[in-house]
Amino acid sequence: MNARNQIDLQIMWNRLIAVVGEQAQVLIRTAFSPIVRECEDISAGIFDLRGRMIAQAVTGTPGHVNSMAESVGHFLRHFPIETMKDGDAYITNDPWMGTGHLNDFVVTTPAFHRGKLVGLFSCTSHLMDIGGLGCGPEGTDVLMEGLSIPMLKLIDQGRVNETLMAMIRTNTRLPVDTEGDTYSLAACNDVGVRALRAMMDEFAIDTLEPLADFIIERSYDAVVEKIAALPRGTWSYDMTIDGYDAPLTLRASLTIDADGVQVDYDGSDPVVPRGINVPLAYTKAYTVFGLACAIAPDVPNNAGSLAAYRVTAPAGSVLNAPYPAPVSARHIVGQMLPDMVFGCLRTPLPDRIPAEGTSCLWNITVRGNWVPDGQDTTQAFALAITTNGGTGARPGLDGLSATAFPSGVHGTPIEIAEIQCPLIFWRKEFREGSGGDGETRGGLGQIMEIGSTEQRPFDLLAAFDRITYPPRGAVGGKDGAPGCVKLAGGRELAGKGLQIIPPDETLIIMTPGGGGLGAPGARTETRRQADREGGYV
């Protein structure tokens, strides 16, 4: 390949990232659910005809992006490319072929250019309510957790599957939002198709194959080069987290050798009877994200950069849950996995690895009935108010406060939450002193005090962790503060499970702080003075 061709391909690569960026922005701007509109809990990407992810939008969560990377292969198994027509679109929310639980819809759309199939656009977003017990961990099998959509055709050559849409509307407490979110997924893929056609016309190409090969080969080679510079060996790490009604132990073994990086979760606890189990695709998604952060953070995420990493977990373990295990709150365990990867890599790569953080999102998922301002009838509401704790301290840098890592979603603005449901936030501020002490300090959690504007109770679908087992410090650093869920009247609430909040009570949520890194005695007086002046301690 001559230098001119390589330059042309690099320009097209950058343009392709812009195409999927436009796809993602359309999804965000047209979505009905605040968790998509405000928090960007999505993924968007383009794939070649072999099902390889060529490019992803910068916006998106690892759990969606990296599991979507596998889901397109499942779509191709059910809908071979020779059967696809211009104007088709396909949908599923199967946790084992999608992104890990029923509340995520995945839509895949074939892209035709001048009558020829040239690629596939796929996207994912979180829908707030799809029936069943709701987005909480109470279910004892996936059938209790909501409407299940197998691999189906959503749109057939431009004609919407009205039977399927009627089923979706009927099986949700929020029919308008759920229908609107489904159409937003299909619409963003259509915009991606149009942008791709314009790009292909501009560069006068009629196939994406040479570009796909260039992107994937270059990315793979870049990651392999990074891995080749690492020490060879095997390292292990254990973590105990709260679990549902008993502690849950995760174990990982990480090997770096000539074939790449292998992470195996043999020894982790088996599936549990409540919905915090993790399908393997979601386990892989967050594991490879942790690997990418530590090993090759500057390499774009695509099928090539992912190919050098291998992830395994024993069938029947909590990290490879089989159907029909309950999986609704799979993020509770799955988002701990970058910390597991970091723990394994702390010995060979000590200058890159942070301490443990809160890791799993502290989403305040609420549900109930209310009469919105200006209305005269009672309506149902269901909302996930995205909140976060502190991240772990980093080598040379303190942890980030109230920041969603590894998820990356934005926190729900208070103003939006108070418009969407009858809750009022009396208090929302950093939790002083919650970050673990160390040479570098863990990020702070938050304190929130939440009441209701209605004289009726509301449901809290609790799915919190790091209450009994807080984020651990490393290399002599102190642990972060544990999380806490309680009522102002003094009653402690469980970290997981459906609980009723009385209308005259105030719900208090305290998210965990991140663990500290290095001995506290090594923290400079300048930093300690800054901590005091900033109100961190």
N, C-alpha and C positions, 0 to 999 in steps of 0.2 A: 504494500500500500504506500503510495507516494505521499509526501508531506501535504500537498494540496488537498488530497482526499481526506487525510486525517483532520485537517483544519475544517473542511466542510462538515465532516461528521461531528466534530466537536461543537460547531455552531448549531447544527441540527439537534444535538443532544440538549444543549441549553434551551433551545426553542421548545423541545418536547416537555421539559420541566415547566416552562411557562404555560404550555397547553394544559397540563394536569393541574397547575395552580389555578387556572381559570375555572376548570371543572370543579375544584374544591370550593372556590369562592361562590359559585352559583349554588352549590349545595347549602353552604352556610347562610346565604342571603335569602334563600327561598324556604328554608326549613321552618316548621311550626314550633318544634320543641325547643325550649330555652337551652337545654343541654347541648344542642347543636348550634343554634343561633349565637349564643353568648359564650359557650365554653368550647366549641369546636371539637366535639367528641365524634370525629369522623375519620374516614380515610378515602383517598381517591388516587387512582393510578391507571396506567396504560400497560397492556400486555401484548405480546406477540401471539401468533397463531399456534404456538406450542405451549401457551399458558405461562410463559416466563414474564415476570414483572420487569418492564424496561425502565419505567420511571414512576415515582410517586410524588404527590404534592408535598411540599414542605410542611403544610398544616396536616395534622393527623396524629393519632395515638399509636404507639407501637403495637398494642394489642389488636387494633383494627388493621393497620397496614400490613404487618408481617403475617397475620393469619389470613387476610385477604389474598396475600401472595400465594397461599396454598389453595384457597377456595376456587380460584378460576380454573384450576386443574379439574376440580370436581364438576364444575359447570360443563367443561369440555367432554367429560365422560358421559354426562347425561344428554348433552346437546352437541353432537359432533359438528365440526365446522361446515361440512358439506350440507347440513340441514338448515343452516342459519340464513335468514333473509334480512334485507335492509328494512329497518323499522322494528326489528324484534328486540325484546329485552327479557331477561330471566331474573328470577328472584328466589331467595331462600333465607330462612333464619335458623336452619339446622345447626346446632352448636358444634357438631363434629365436622361439618363441611363448611361452616361459616366462621364466625369469630368468637365462639365459645359460650354464648347464651342466647336465649330466644329474643331478647330485647334489641338485638342488632339485626337489621335487615341488610342483606347484601344484594345488590343489583348489578348485573353484568350485561353489557350491550355490545353487539358486534358493530364494528366500524367499517363501512363500505366507502370506497373511493372510486369514482368512475365505473361503478358496477362490480367492483372486485373487493372481496373481503380482505382487509389489510391489517386489522388488529382488533383488540377488545378493550373497552373501558369498563372498569369496575369501581364500585364505591360502597361505602358502609356508613351508617349512622345509627346512633342509639335512639330508639323510640321509647317514650316514657312509659307507656302502658300497652301491653298486648294480652290483657286478661289474666286469668288464673289467679294465683295468690299475690301477684304483683312482684316487683323487682326487689325481692328480699330472699333470705336464705331458709325460709320455713319449709319449703317443699321437700318431700321425701323421694320424689322421682321427677324427671323432667316433664312428665305429662301434667303435673300439678302446676307448673310454672307459667303456663300461658299457651297461646295459640302457636302451633307448630306448622310451618310452611315448608313442605318438601321442595325439591327442585321443580319449579314450575315456570311456565312462560307467562310473564306479566303482560307483555304487549306482543301482539302477533301482527307484524307488518303494519304497525301504526294503530292497530285496534286493541284497546285496553281489554283485558280479561275482567269483565264486569262481575262475573261470578266470584272470582277471587277477591276483588275489591269489596264486594258485599260481605264476604266472609270476614275480611279484615275489619271492616267497620263494625260488624256485629260483635266481634270478640274483643272489644276494648272499652274501657271506661271513658276514653277520650277519642271518640270517632272522628271528629274534625281534624284534630292534631295528627292522629295516626294515618288517616288517608292523605292529608297534606304532606306529611313527611315521606310517604311512599312515592308520591308524585315528584317530590323534590329530588329524590334519588335518581329516578328515571330522567328527569329534566337535566340534571348536571351531566349525565353521560351523553345526552344528546348534544349539549353545548361542546363537550369534549370532542365529539365526532366532527362537528362543524369546524372547530378550531384546527383539528388534525388535517381535514381536507384542505383548508386554506394554507397550512404549512407545506403540505405535499405539493400543492400547486406552485407555491412560491419557490420551492427548491427543485421543482420539476422531477419528482421521484414518483414511482408507481408502486413501490413496495417498501416496507420497513425492515426487511430482513437484514440487509447489510448494516443498517444503523443499530438494530437490536444486537447483532453479533458483536459489533464494535463496543457498545456500552457494556454488555455483559462480560466480554473477555477482558476489557481494560479494568473493570471493577474487580473482577476475580483476581487478576494478576496483582493489582494493588494491595488487596487484602493478603494474598499469599506472601507477598514481599514483606509486609508488616509482620506476619506470623513467623517468617523465617528468621527474623531478628530477635525473636523471643527465646528465653530459656526453654529447654525441653524438660518434660517431667510430668508428674501427676500430683495434684493438690486437692484437698478435700475441705468441706465446710459443712457445719450443722447449724440449724436454726430452729428454735422452738417458738411457736406463736400461739395465740390464744385458742384457735380452733373454734368450734361451735359450743359444745358443752364439755369439752376436754381438750387439754393442750395437744398441739399437732406438731410433729417433728418433720422437718425437711432435711434431706441429706443430698449432697452433690459431690461428685468427683469430676475434676476437670483435667484433661490430658492435652498437652501440646506436643505434637510429633510431626513427622514429615508429611503426614496426610492432612494436617490442619488442626482444628481444635474440636475436641469431643467433650460434651458435658453429659454425664449420666446421673440420673436421680435414683439409682438403686438404693434401697434402704429407707426411702421416704415412707411415711405412714400410708396405710391403705385408704381407700375411699371412705368417706364418712356419710352418715345417713341424712345429712342436711346439705343445702345448696351452696357449699363453698368448694366443691370439687372442680377440677380443671381439666377440660379436654386437652389432648396432646397438642393440637394446633396452637392453642393459647399459651401453653407451656413453652413451646418452641419460640413463639413470637417474642415473649419478654426475655427469654434466655439469650437469644441472638442479639436483641437490643442491648443487653448488658455487655455482651462480648464486643459489639461494635463500639460502644462508648469507651471501653477500656483499650481496645486494640487498634481500631481503625476509624476514629470518629470523623475523619475528613473525607472518607470514601462515600460517594452517594449510595443510597439504599436501593438495591435492585436484586434481581435473581443472581447476578454475578457476585456481588458482595456478600450475599447470604450463603453462597454455595460452599464456602470453606468451613462453615460451622456445622456440626452434627449434634443433635440433641436426642437423647433417649430417656425413657422412663418406663418402669415395669407396668405392664397392663394390669389394671386393677388398683394401681396406686392413686393417691389423691392428685397426682400430677399427670395421670393418664387414665382419667375416669371413663369407663365404658358406658354406652347407652344402656339403660335409661337413667343413669345417675343424675341427681339434682345438681345443677351447675349455675343457677341464676346469679349468685354472688361470687363467680369464679375469680374476680379481680382481687378479692381479699387475699388469696394465696398466690395467684399468678403474678401480681405486681411486687411480690417479695423476691422474685427470682433474679433480677439484677443484683440485689444485695447478696444473694447466694453466689453468683458469678464473681462479684467483687471480693467476697470472702475467700474464694479459692485462689484468686489472683493476687491477694495481698502479699504473699511471700515472694513470688517471682517479679511482681511489679509494684513495689511498695510506694513509689513516688507518683503513682497514678490513681490510687484506690482510696475512696472516701470511707468513712464509717457508715454504719447502718443509719437509714433514715426512717421516717414514718412509712414511706413506700406506698402502701395501699391508700387509695383515696378514702377520705372520711365524708362520703356523700350522705347528706341528711335527706333521706327519702321519706316523703310525707304523703299522706293521702287522706281524703275525707270529703265533706260536702260544705258548701258555703253559698252565700248570696252575694255575688260581686257587686261593686258600686254601680249604680245605674240600672241594675237588673231587679226583677221582682220574683224570680223563680230560683229555687235551689239548684245548684250545679255541682257536679263532681269535680274534684281537682286531684292531680297526682303530679308530683314534682320531685326531682332530684336536685338538691341544692349542693353544688360541688364545692367542697372545702378540703383543705389540705393541712398537713402538719409540717414540721421542719425536716429538711434534708440533712444527711450526715455531713460532718465536717470534712473538708477536703485538704489534701496536702498543700500547705501554704495559704489556704483560704478557709474562712468560716463557712458553715453550711448556709443554705438559703432558707429564709423564714417563710412559712405558710406557702410553700411552693409544691406543685404537683410533679414530683419525680418518682417513678419513671413515666407516669401517664402523660404528662404534658398538657392536660386540659386546663383551661382558665377557670378561676373561681367564679361562681355565679354572683353577679352584682346584687347587693341587697335590694336595690330598687326594683330589679326585675323579679326577684323572689316575692317581694311584697305585693307586686301587681298580679302575679300569677296565682297566688293562694292567700288565705287569710292569716298568714303569719306576720309577726312584727318583730324585728330585731332590736332589742333594747340595748344590746351591747355586742360589739365585734371588734376585738383588738388583739395585738400580740400577747402571748402568754409569757409574762416576764419570768426569766430564769429557767425556762423549760428546755433550752438547748444544753446538751451535755458539755461539761467543762473539759478543757484540753488545751494543748498548744494552739490548736484551732478549734473553735467552738461550734457545736451543732446548731442548726437553724432553729428558730422558735416556732412553737405551735401557736394556736389561737384559742381565745376564750369567746364563746358566743352565748348570749342569753336570749331565748326566743319565746315569745308568747303568742297568743291567738287573739284576733279581733272578733271572733265569733263566740257566742255562748254555747259551744258544742265541742266535744272532744275531737282530736284528730289522731290518725294512725302514724306511728313512727316505725318504719321498716328498717330496724337497726342492722347495719352490716359494718361494724367497726372492729379494728384489731389494735394490737400494741397497747392493750390496757393492763393485762397481767404481765406480759413480757414486752417491755419497752425496747426501743431501738438501742442496740448496744454500742458503746464506745469501742475504740480500737487503739492498739499500741499505747495503752495507758490512759486513754481518754475515758471520761465518765459517760454513763448511759444518759440518754435523753429522758425527759419526764414522761411517765406513762399517760395514756389518754384516759378520759373520764367522761361518763354520761350519767347525768343525775337530774333530779328535779330540785327547784329552789327550796322546796319544803324539806329536803334532806334525803329523800329516797333515792338510792342508787338504782340505776337501770342496767339491764343486761346489755352487753356489747353487741349482741346479735339477736334477731327475732322481732316479731311484731309486738309492739307495746302501745297502749292507749294513753295519750297525754290528756289529762283533764283540762277543761277550758280555763280554769282559774289557776293553773300552775304555769311556772316558767321552766322551760327546758334549758338545761345548761350543758353545753358541749365544750370539752377541753381537748384539743387535738394534741398528739404527742410532739415532743421535740426531738431533733436529730441527735445522734450520738457524737461525742467529742473525739478528737483524734490527737494522739500524743499526750505526754504527761502534762497535767495542768501547770506544774511548776515552770514549764518551759514557755508559757504564754508571756509575752512581753508586757511590761507595765503600760506601755503606750496603748496596746490593745485593751487591757483591762480598764484603763481610764475611758477609752471610747465606749466600752460596754456600759460603764456606769452612766456616762453622759447620754447615751442613746436609750437608756432604760431597758437594756437587754437583761440586766441582772439587778 
